[in-house]
Amino acid sequence: ILFIVGGAFNDLDRQMRAKKAGGIGFGSTLKQDVEENLLHDVKPEDLIKFGLIPEFVGRFSMITAIDTLSEEQLVRILTEPKNAIIKQIQYLFGLDNIQIEFTKEAKDSIAKKAKDLGTNARGLKNILDSIVLPYQIDAAEMRTKGVNKIQITKAVVDNGGDPVLLFKKADAKKQQNK
């Protein structure tokens, strides 16, 4: 039987930091705070001290940790994979014959939000859904009004502003009125 345990172990890093901290008293060595991922040094006894059952921890053949993603890596996750989240959104809008485009600044802002929330890649979909859901719901109505393309900008991501709408007939940029 293979046990795979994954997730966010809140406060395990604090326990590891306390373990590595310097002692108290004369002659003790003081260690400086370093910004490193202390979870790379987790041992089975640390997991037991954290609160996991020893019989369960004993079945782990390997313990590993991952580093948090950078904003550049989050942008790559948004755009590069074959089934990237932005490509999925573009496909869904394409079903209504509407193109949706995200500016580079908008993608960077989405990645920054996910990084600030500490959700990493898991949060990208939630952030994107909160941005495009109102326009997905109104996509059929927007198509009948002549909207050809929706451009999501940094202002839309950061401030909830209106996207840039391109219409078929006028072929000029117009702001959507709410």
PyMOL CGO cylinders between C-alpha atoms (Angstrom):
from pymol import cmd
from pymol.cgo import CYLINDER

trace = [
    CYLINDER, 0.00, 0.00, 0.00, 1.35, 3.39, -0.98, 0.3, 1, 1, 1, 1, 1, 1,
    CYLINDER, 1.35, 3.39, -0.98, 0.45, 6.33, 1.28, 0.3, 1, 1, 1, 1, 1, 1,
    CYLINDER, 0.45, 6.33, 1.28, 0.54, 9.77, -0.27, 0.3, 1, 1, 1, 1, 1, 1,
    CYLINDER, 0.54, 9.77, -0.27, -0.14, 12.67, 2.05, 0.3, 1, 1, 1, 1, 1, 1,
    CYLINDER, -0.14, 12.67, 2.05, -0.19, 16.16, 0.63, 0.3, 1, 1, 1, 1, 1, 1,
    CYLINDER, -0.19, 16.16, 0.63, -1.42, 19.51, 1.71, 0.3, 1, 1, 1, 1, 1, 1,
    CYLINDER, -1.42, 19.51, 1.71, -0.64, 22.55, 3.73, 0.3, 1, 1, 1, 1, 1, 1,
    CYLINDER, -0.64, 22.55, 3.73, 0.65, 21.69, 7.19, 0.3, 1, 1, 1, 1, 1, 1,
    CYLINDER, 0.65, 21.69, 7.19, 0.03, 25.01, 8.90, 0.3, 1, 1, 1, 1, 1, 1,
    CYLINDER, 0.03, 25.01, 8.90, 2.48, 25.89, 11.66, 0.3, 1, 1, 1, 1, 1, 1,
    CYLINDER, 2.48, 25.89, 11.66, 4.80, 22.97, 10.88, 0.3, 1, 1, 1, 1, 1, 1,
    CYLINDER, 4.80, 22.97, 10.88, 7.33, 25.52, 9.64, 0.3, 1, 1, 1, 1, 1, 1,
    CYLINDER, 7.33, 25.52, 9.64, 7.05, 27.39, 12.97, 0.3, 1, 1, 1, 1, 1, 1,
    CYLINDER, 7.05, 27.39, 12.97, 7.82, 24.14, 14.79, 0.3, 1, 1, 1, 1, 1, 1,
    CYLINDER, 7.82, 24.14, 14.79, 10.85, 23.58, 12.54, 0.3, 1, 1, 1, 1, 1, 1,
    CYLINDER, 10.85, 23.58, 12.54, 12.03, 27.16, 13.13, 0.3, 1, 1, 1, 1, 1, 1,
    CYLINDER, 12.03, 27.16, 13.13, 11.81, 26.64, 16.92, 0.3, 1, 1, 1, 1, 1, 1,
    CYLINDER, 11.81, 26.64, 16.92, 13.77, 23.41, 16.55, 0.3, 1, 1, 1, 1, 1, 1,
    CYLINDER, 13.77, 23.41, 16.55, 16.57, 25.22, 14.72, 0.3, 1, 1, 1, 1, 1, 1,
    CYLINDER, 16.57, 25.22, 14.72, 16.55, 28.25, 17.03, 0.3, 1, 1, 1, 1, 1, 1,
    CYLINDER, 16.55, 28.25, 17.03, 19.49, 28.85, 19.31, 0.3, 1, 1, 1, 1, 1, 1,
    CYLINDER, 19.49, 28.85, 19.31, 19.49, 27.85, 22.93, 0.3, 1, 1, 1, 1, 1, 1,
    CYLINDER, 19.49, 27.85, 22.93, 19.03, 29.91, 26.04, 0.3, 1, 1, 1, 1, 1, 1,
    CYLINDER, 19.03, 29.91, 26.04, 21.74, 30.80, 28.50, 0.3, 1, 1, 1, 1, 1, 1,
    CYLINDER, 21.74, 30.80, 28.50, 25.47, 31.43, 28.61, 0.3, 1, 1, 1, 1, 1, 1,
    CYLINDER, 25.47, 31.43, 28.61, 27.52, 29.80, 25.91, 0.3, 1, 1, 1, 1, 1, 1,
    CYLINDER, 27.52, 29.80, 25.91, 24.55, 29.06, 23.67, 0.3, 1, 1, 1, 1, 1, 1,
    CYLINDER, 24.55, 29.06, 23.67, 24.89, 29.83, 20.01, 0.3, 1, 1, 1, 1, 1, 1,
    CYLINDER, 24.89, 29.83, 20.01, 22.36, 32.16, 18.49, 0.3, 1, 1, 1, 1, 1, 1,
    CYLINDER, 22.36, 32.16, 18.49, 21.24, 31.41, 14.98, 0.3, 1, 1, 1, 1, 1, 1,
    CYLINDER, 21.24, 31.41, 14.98, 20.05, 34.11, 12.65, 0.3, 1, 1, 1, 1, 1, 1,
    CYLINDER, 20.05, 34.11, 12.65, 16.67, 34.03, 10.99, 0.3, 1, 1, 1, 1, 1, 1,
    CYLINDER, 16.67, 34.03, 10.99, 17.06, 32.87, 7.43, 0.3, 1, 1, 1, 1, 1, 1,
    CYLINDER, 17.06, 32.87, 7.43, 14.29, 32.91, 4.91, 0.3, 1, 1, 1, 1, 1, 1,
    CYLINDER, 14.29, 32.91, 4.91, 14.51, 29.34, 3.72, 0.3, 1, 1, 1, 1, 1, 1,
    CYLINDER, 14.51, 29.34, 3.72, 12.00, 26.58, 3.38, 0.3, 1, 1, 1, 1, 1, 1,
    CYLINDER, 12.00, 26.58, 3.38, 12.51, 24.73, 6.65, 0.3, 1, 1, 1, 1, 1, 1,
    CYLINDER, 12.51, 24.73, 6.65, 10.11, 22.00, 5.57, 0.3, 1, 1, 1, 1, 1, 1,
    CYLINDER, 10.11, 22.00, 5.57, 12.92, 20.42, 3.56, 0.3, 1, 1, 1, 1, 1, 1,
    CYLINDER, 12.92, 20.42, 3.56, 14.40, 19.22, 6.88, 0.3, 1, 1, 1, 1, 1, 1,
    CYLINDER, 14.40, 19.22, 6.88, 11.26, 17.57, 8.28, 0.3, 1, 1, 1, 1, 1, 1,
    CYLINDER, 11.26, 17.57, 8.28, 11.89, 14.18, 9.87, 0.3, 1, 1, 1, 1, 1, 1,
    CYLINDER, 11.89, 14.18, 9.87, 9.32, 11.60, 10.98, 0.3, 1, 1, 1, 1, 1, 1,
    CYLINDER, 9.32, 11.60, 10.98, 9.76, 12.64, 14.63, 0.3, 1, 1, 1, 1, 1, 1,
    CYLINDER, 9.76, 12.64, 14.63, 8.83, 16.22, 13.63, 0.3, 1, 1, 1, 1, 1, 1,
    CYLINDER, 8.83, 16.22, 13.63, 5.56, 14.98, 12.13, 0.3, 1, 1, 1, 1, 1, 1,
    CYLINDER, 5.56, 14.98, 12.13, 4.83, 12.99, 15.29, 0.3, 1, 1, 1, 1, 1, 1,
    CYLINDER, 4.83, 12.99, 15.29, 5.52, 16.06, 17.43, 0.3, 1, 1, 1, 1, 1, 1,
    CYLINDER, 5.52, 16.06, 17.43, 3.25, 18.01, 15.05, 0.3, 1, 1, 1, 1, 1, 1,
    CYLINDER, 3.25, 18.01, 15.05, 0.41, 15.63, 15.94, 0.3, 1, 1, 1, 1, 1, 1,
    CYLINDER, 0.41, 15.63, 15.94, 0.33, 12.82, 13.40, 0.3, 1, 1, 1, 1, 1, 1,
    CYLINDER, 0.33, 12.82, 13.40, -0.06, 9.26, 14.70, 0.3, 1, 1, 1, 1, 1, 1,
    CYLINDER, -0.06, 9.26, 14.70, 3.31, 7.40, 14.89, 0.3, 1, 1, 1, 1, 1, 1,
    CYLINDER, 3.31, 7.40, 14.89, 1.89, 4.27, 13.23, 0.3, 1, 1, 1, 1, 1, 1,
    CYLINDER, 1.89, 4.27, 13.23, 0.78, 6.39, 10.29, 0.3, 1, 1, 1, 1, 1, 1,
    CYLINDER, 0.78, 6.39, 10.29, 4.04, 8.33, 10.01, 0.3, 1, 1, 1, 1, 1, 1,
    CYLINDER, 4.04, 8.33, 10.01, 5.98, 5.06, 10.06, 0.3, 1, 1, 1, 1, 1, 1,
    CYLINDER, 5.98, 5.06, 10.06, 4.39, 4.09, 6.76, 0.3, 1, 1, 1, 1, 1, 1,
    CYLINDER, 4.39, 4.09, 6.76, 5.83, 7.09, 4.90, 0.3, 1, 1, 1, 1, 1, 1,
    CYLINDER, 5.83, 7.09, 4.90, 8.75, 5.88, 2.83, 0.3, 1, 1, 1, 1, 1, 1,
    CYLINDER, 8.75, 5.88, 2.83, 9.73, 9.40, 1.78, 0.3, 1, 1, 1, 1, 1, 1,
    CYLINDER, 9.73, 9.40, 1.78, 9.08, 12.89, 3.10, 0.3, 1, 1, 1, 1, 1, 1,
    CYLINDER, 9.08, 12.89, 3.10, 9.57, 15.85, 0.79, 0.3, 1, 1, 1, 1, 1, 1,
    CYLINDER, 9.57, 15.85, 0.79, 8.58, 19.51, 0.60, 0.3, 1, 1, 1, 1, 1, 1,
    CYLINDER, 8.58, 19.51, 0.60, 8.04, 21.90, -2.26, 0.3, 1, 1, 1, 1, 1, 1,
    CYLINDER, 8.04, 21.90, -2.26, 8.93, 25.57, -2.54, 0.3, 1, 1, 1, 1, 1, 1,
    CYLINDER, 8.93, 25.57, -2.54, 6.38, 28.28, -3.21, 0.3, 1, 1, 1, 1, 1, 1,
    CYLINDER, 6.38, 28.28, -3.21, 6.01, 29.40, -6.80, 0.3, 1, 1, 1, 1, 1, 1,
    CYLINDER, 6.01, 29.40, -6.80, 7.23, 32.73, -8.13, 0.3, 1, 1, 1, 1, 1, 1,
    CYLINDER, 7.23, 32.73, -8.13, 4.92, 35.15, -9.92, 0.3, 1, 1, 1, 1, 1, 1,
    CYLINDER, 4.92, 35.15, -9.92, 6.61, 34.29, -13.23, 0.3, 1, 1, 1, 1, 1, 1,
    CYLINDER, 6.61, 34.29, -13.23, 5.91, 30.60, -12.68, 0.3, 1, 1, 1, 1, 1, 1,
    CYLINDER, 5.91, 30.60, -12.68, 2.27, 31.37, -11.86, 0.3, 1, 1, 1, 1, 1, 1,
    CYLINDER, 2.27, 31.37, -11.86, 1.91, 33.33, -15.12, 0.3, 1, 1, 1, 1, 1, 1,
    CYLINDER, 1.91, 33.33, -15.12, 3.38, 30.36, -16.99, 0.3, 1, 1, 1, 1, 1, 1,
    CYLINDER, 3.38, 30.36, -16.99, 0.82, 28.08, -15.32, 0.3, 1, 1, 1, 1, 1, 1,
    CYLINDER, 0.82, 28.08, -15.32, -1.94, 30.44, -16.48, 0.3, 1, 1, 1, 1, 1, 1,
    CYLINDER, -1.94, 30.44, -16.48, -0.85, 30.37, -20.12, 0.3, 1, 1, 1, 1, 1, 1,
    CYLINDER, -0.85, 30.37, -20.12, 1.54, 27.61, -21.17, 0.3, 1, 1, 1, 1, 1, 1,
    CYLINDER, 1.54, 27.61, -21.17, 0.09, 24.14, -20.44, 0.3, 1, 1, 1, 1, 1, 1,
    CYLINDER, 0.09, 24.14, -20.44, -2.07, 22.49, -23.07, 0.3, 1, 1, 1, 1, 1, 1,
    CYLINDER, -2.07, 22.49, -23.07, -5.11, 22.84, -20.81, 0.3, 1, 1, 1, 1, 1, 1,
    CYLINDER, -5.11, 22.84, -20.81, -4.12, 26.17, -19.21, 0.3, 1, 1, 1, 1, 1, 1,
    CYLINDER, -4.12, 26.17, -19.21, -6.85, 28.01, -17.34, 0.3, 1, 1, 1, 1, 1, 1,
    CYLINDER, -6.85, 28.01, -17.34, -6.81, 31.00, -19.69, 0.3, 1, 1, 1, 1, 1, 1,
    CYLINDER, -6.81, 31.00, -19.69, -7.09, 28.68, -22.71, 0.3, 1, 1, 1, 1, 1, 1,
    CYLINDER, -7.09, 28.68, -22.71, -10.13, 27.04, -21.10, 0.3, 1, 1, 1, 1, 1, 1,
    CYLINDER, -10.13, 27.04, -21.10, -11.77, 30.43, -20.57, 0.3, 1, 1, 1, 1, 1, 1,
    CYLINDER, -11.77, 30.43, -20.57, -11.00, 31.45, -24.15, 0.3, 1, 1, 1, 1, 1, 1,
    CYLINDER, -11.00, 31.45, -24.15, -12.59, 28.22, -25.38, 0.3, 1, 1, 1, 1, 1, 1,
    CYLINDER, -12.59, 28.22, -25.38, -15.74, 28.81, -23.32, 0.3, 1, 1, 1, 1, 1, 1,
    CYLINDER, -15.74, 28.81, -23.32, -16.13, 32.36, -24.64, 0.3, 1, 1, 1, 1, 1, 1,
    CYLINDER, -16.13, 32.36, -24.64, -15.39, 31.07, -28.13, 0.3, 1, 1, 1, 1, 1, 1,
    CYLINDER, -15.39, 31.07, -28.13, -18.51, 28.93, -27.91, 0.3, 1, 1, 1, 1, 1, 1,
    CYLINDER, -18.51, 28.93, -27.91, -20.42, 32.22, -27.91, 0.3, 1, 1, 1, 1, 1, 1,
    CYLINDER, -20.42, 32.22, -27.91, -18.22, 33.62, -30.72, 0.3, 1, 1, 1, 1, 1, 1,
    CYLINDER, -18.22, 33.62, -30.72, -16.55, 36.09, -28.38, 0.3, 1, 1, 1, 1, 1, 1,
    CYLINDER, -16.55, 36.09, -28.38, -12.80, 36.41, -28.05, 0.3, 1, 1, 1, 1, 1, 1,
    CYLINDER, -12.80, 36.41, -28.05, -11.39, 37.13, -24.61, 0.3, 1, 1, 1, 1, 1, 1,
    CYLINDER, -11.39, 37.13, -24.61, -7.90, 38.47, -24.16, 0.3, 1, 1, 1, 1, 1, 1,
    CYLINDER, -7.90, 38.47, -24.16, -5.86, 39.09, -21.02, 0.3, 1, 1, 1, 1, 1, 1,
    CYLINDER, -5.86, 39.09, -21.02, -3.16, 41.75, -21.16, 0.3, 1, 1, 1, 1, 1, 1,
    CYLINDER, -3.16, 41.75, -21.16, 0.29, 40.92, -19.82, 0.3, 1, 1, 1, 1, 1, 1,
    CYLINDER, 0.29, 40.92, -19.82, -0.28, 43.30, -16.91, 0.3, 1, 1, 1, 1, 1, 1,
    CYLINDER, -0.28, 43.30, -16.91, -3.57, 41.54, -16.07, 0.3, 1, 1, 1, 1, 1, 1,
    CYLINDER, -3.57, 41.54, -16.07, -1.84, 38.15, -16.01, 0.3, 1, 1, 1, 1, 1, 1,
    CYLINDER, -1.84, 38.15, -16.01, 0.91, 39.54, -13.79, 0.3, 1, 1, 1, 1, 1, 1,
    CYLINDER, 0.91, 39.54, -13.79, -1.70, 41.02, -11.46, 0.3, 1, 1, 1, 1, 1, 1,
    CYLINDER, -1.70, 41.02, -11.46, -3.58, 37.71, -11.23, 0.3, 1, 1, 1, 1, 1, 1,
    CYLINDER, -3.58, 37.71, -11.23, -0.33, 35.94, -10.35, 0.3, 1, 1, 1, 1, 1, 1,
    CYLINDER, -0.33, 35.94, -10.35, 0.48, 38.60, -7.74, 0.3, 1, 1, 1, 1, 1, 1,
    CYLINDER, 0.48, 38.60, -7.74, -2.95, 38.16, -6.14, 0.3, 1, 1, 1, 1, 1, 1,
    CYLINDER, -2.95, 38.16, -6.14, -2.46, 34.39, -5.92, 0.3, 1, 1, 1, 1, 1, 1,
    CYLINDER, -2.46, 34.39, -5.92, 1.02, 34.88, -4.44, 0.3, 1, 1, 1, 1, 1, 1,
    CYLINDER, 1.02, 34.88, -4.44, -0.24, 37.42, -1.89, 0.3, 1, 1, 1, 1, 1, 1,
    CYLINDER, -0.24, 37.42, -1.89, -3.09, 35.13, -0.84, 0.3, 1, 1, 1, 1, 1, 1,
    CYLINDER, -3.09, 35.13, -0.84, -0.62, 32.28, -0.40, 0.3, 1, 1, 1, 1, 1, 1,
    CYLINDER, -0.62, 32.28, -0.40, -2.76, 30.00, -2.54, 0.3, 1, 1, 1, 1, 1, 1,
    CYLINDER, -2.76, 30.00, -2.54, -0.19, 29.48, -5.29, 0.3, 1, 1, 1, 1, 1, 1,
    CYLINDER, -0.19, 29.48, -5.29, -1.59, 27.68, -8.34, 0.3, 1, 1, 1, 1, 1, 1,
    CYLINDER, -1.59, 27.68, -8.34, -4.71, 26.51, -6.50, 0.3, 1, 1, 1, 1, 1, 1,
    CYLINDER, -4.71, 26.51, -6.50, -5.95, 30.09, -6.26, 0.3, 1, 1, 1, 1, 1, 1,
    CYLINDER, -5.95, 30.09, -6.26, -5.49, 31.02, -9.91, 0.3, 1, 1, 1, 1, 1, 1,
    CYLINDER, -5.49, 31.02, -9.91, -8.78, 29.45, -11.02, 0.3, 1, 1, 1, 1, 1, 1,
    CYLINDER, -8.78, 29.45, -11.02, -10.75, 31.10, -8.21, 0.3, 1, 1, 1, 1, 1, 1,
    CYLINDER, -10.75, 31.10, -8.21, -9.29, 34.50, -9.00, 0.3, 1, 1, 1, 1, 1, 1,
    CYLINDER, -9.29, 34.50, -9.00, -9.98, 34.13, -12.73, 0.3, 1, 1, 1, 1, 1, 1,
    CYLINDER, -9.98, 34.13, -12.73, -13.52, 32.88, -12.12, 0.3, 1, 1, 1, 1, 1, 1,
    CYLINDER, -13.52, 32.88, -12.12, -14.31, 35.89, -9.96, 0.3, 1, 1, 1, 1, 1, 1,
    CYLINDER, -14.31, 35.89, -9.96, -13.11, 38.15, -12.78, 0.3, 1, 1, 1, 1, 1, 1,
    CYLINDER, -13.11, 38.15, -12.78, -14.80, 36.55, -15.81, 0.3, 1, 1, 1, 1, 1, 1,
    CYLINDER, -14.80, 36.55, -15.81, -17.94, 34.99, -14.31, 0.3, 1, 1, 1, 1, 1, 1,
    CYLINDER, -17.94, 34.99, -14.31, -20.13, 38.09, -14.76, 0.3, 1, 1, 1, 1, 1, 1,
    CYLINDER, -20.13, 38.09, -14.76, -19.14, 38.25, -18.43, 0.3, 1, 1, 1, 1, 1, 1,
    CYLINDER, -19.14, 38.25, -18.43, -19.62, 34.51, -18.94, 0.3, 1, 1, 1, 1, 1, 1,
    CYLINDER, -19.62, 34.51, -18.94, -23.18, 34.78, -17.67, 0.3, 1, 1, 1, 1, 1, 1,
    CYLINDER, -23.18, 34.78, -17.67, -23.89, 37.68, -20.03, 0.3, 1, 1, 1, 1, 1, 1,
    CYLINDER, -23.89, 37.68, -20.03, -21.95, 36.28, -23.00, 0.3, 1, 1, 1, 1, 1, 1,
    CYLINDER, -21.95, 36.28, -23.00, -25.02, 35.44, -25.12, 0.3, 1, 1, 1, 1, 1, 1,
    CYLINDER, -25.02, 35.44, -25.12, -26.53, 38.87, -24.48, 0.3, 1, 1, 1, 1, 1, 1,
    CYLINDER, -26.53, 38.87, -24.48, -23.22, 40.56, -25.24, 0.3, 1, 1, 1, 1, 1, 1,
    CYLINDER, -23.22, 40.56, -25.24, -22.98, 38.67, -28.53, 0.3, 1, 1, 1, 1, 1, 1,
    CYLINDER, -22.98, 38.67, -28.53, -26.44, 39.89, -29.58, 0.3, 1, 1, 1, 1, 1, 1,
    CYLINDER, -26.44, 39.89, -29.58, -25.35, 43.46, -28.79, 0.3, 1, 1, 1, 1, 1, 1,
    CYLINDER, -25.35, 43.46, -28.79, -22.42, 43.01, -31.17, 0.3, 1, 1, 1, 1, 1, 1,
    CYLINDER, -22.42, 43.01, -31.17, -19.52, 42.42, -28.79, 0.3, 1, 1, 1, 1, 1, 1,
    CYLINDER, -19.52, 42.42, -28.79, -16.71, 40.71, -30.68, 0.3, 1, 1, 1, 1, 1, 1,
    CYLINDER, -16.71, 40.71, -30.68, -13.88, 40.80, -28.15, 0.3, 1, 1, 1, 1, 1, 1,
    CYLINDER, -13.88, 40.80, -28.15, -13.39, 41.37, -24.42, 0.3, 1, 1, 1, 1, 1, 1,
    CYLINDER, -13.39, 41.37, -24.42, -10.05, 42.61, -23.17, 0.3, 1, 1, 1, 1, 1, 1,
    CYLINDER, -10.05, 42.61, -23.17, -9.26, 42.06, -19.48, 0.3, 1, 1, 1, 1, 1, 1,
    CYLINDER, -9.26, 42.06, -19.48, -6.82, 44.68, -18.20, 0.3, 1, 1, 1, 1, 1, 1,
    CYLINDER, -6.82, 44.68, -18.20, -4.96, 45.25, -14.94, 0.3, 1, 1, 1, 1, 1, 1,
    CYLINDER, -4.96, 45.25, -14.94, -7.69, 47.67, -13.82, 0.3, 1, 1, 1, 1, 1, 1,
    CYLINDER, -7.69, 47.67, -13.82, -10.30, 44.92, -14.16, 0.3, 1, 1, 1, 1, 1, 1,
    CYLINDER, -10.30, 44.92, -14.16, -8.22, 42.53, -12.03, 0.3, 1, 1, 1, 1, 1, 1,
    CYLINDER, -8.22, 42.53, -12.03, -7.15, 45.00, -9.35, 0.3, 1, 1, 1, 1, 1, 1,
    CYLINDER, -7.15, 45.00, -9.35, -10.08, 47.38, -9.07, 0.3, 1, 1, 1, 1, 1, 1,
    CYLINDER, -10.08, 47.38, -9.07, -13.02, 45.49, -10.54, 0.3, 1, 1, 1, 1, 1, 1,
    CYLINDER, -13.02, 45.49, -10.54, -13.17, 47.97, -13.41, 0.3, 1, 1, 1, 1, 1, 1,
    CYLINDER, -13.17, 47.97, -13.41, -14.92, 47.35, -16.69, 0.3, 1, 1, 1, 1, 1, 1,
    CYLINDER, -14.92, 47.35, -16.69, -13.13, 45.47, -19.45, 0.3, 1, 1, 1, 1, 1, 1,
    CYLINDER, -13.13, 45.47, -19.45, -12.49, 46.93, -22.87, 0.3, 1, 1, 1, 1, 1, 1,
    CYLINDER, -12.49, 46.93, -22.87, -15.19, 45.73, -25.26, 0.3, 1, 1, 1, 1, 1, 1,
    CYLINDER, -15.19, 45.73, -25.26, -14.71, 45.63, -29.03, 0.3, 1, 1, 1, 1, 1, 1,
    CYLINDER, -14.71, 45.63, -29.03, -17.87, 45.69, -31.11, 0.3, 1, 1, 1, 1, 1, 1,
    CYLINDER, -17.87, 45.69, -31.11, -18.32, 44.21, -34.58, 0.3, 1, 1, 1, 1, 1, 1,
    CYLINDER, -18.32, 44.21, -34.58, -20.22, 47.10, -36.11, 0.3, 1, 1, 1, 1, 1, 1,
    CYLINDER, -20.22, 47.10, -36.11, -18.33, 50.14, -34.85, 0.3, 1, 1, 1, 1, 1, 1,
    CYLINDER, -18.33, 50.14, -34.85, -15.04, 48.22, -34.49, 0.3, 1, 1, 1, 1, 1, 1,
    CYLINDER, -15.04, 48.22, -34.49, -14.07, 50.81, -31.88, 0.3, 1, 1, 1, 1, 1, 1,
    CYLINDER, -14.07, 50.81, -31.88, -13.20, 50.33, -28.22, 0.3, 1, 1, 1, 1, 1, 1,
    CYLINDER, -13.20, 50.33, -28.22, -16.08, 50.99, -25.86, 0.3, 1, 1, 1, 1, 1, 1,
    CYLINDER, -16.08, 50.99, -25.86, -16.36, 50.62, -22.13, 0.3, 1, 1, 1, 1, 1, 1,
    CYLINDER, -16.36, 50.62, -22.13, -19.21, 48.49, -20.84, 0.3, 1, 1, 1, 1, 1, 1,
    CYLINDER, -19.21, 48.49, -20.84, -21.71, 50.41, -18.74, 0.3, 1, 1, 1, 1, 1, 1,
    CYLINDER, -21.71, 50.41, -18.74, -22.99, 48.65, -15.66, 0.3, 1, 1, 1, 1, 1, 1,
]
cmd.load_cgo(trace, "trace")
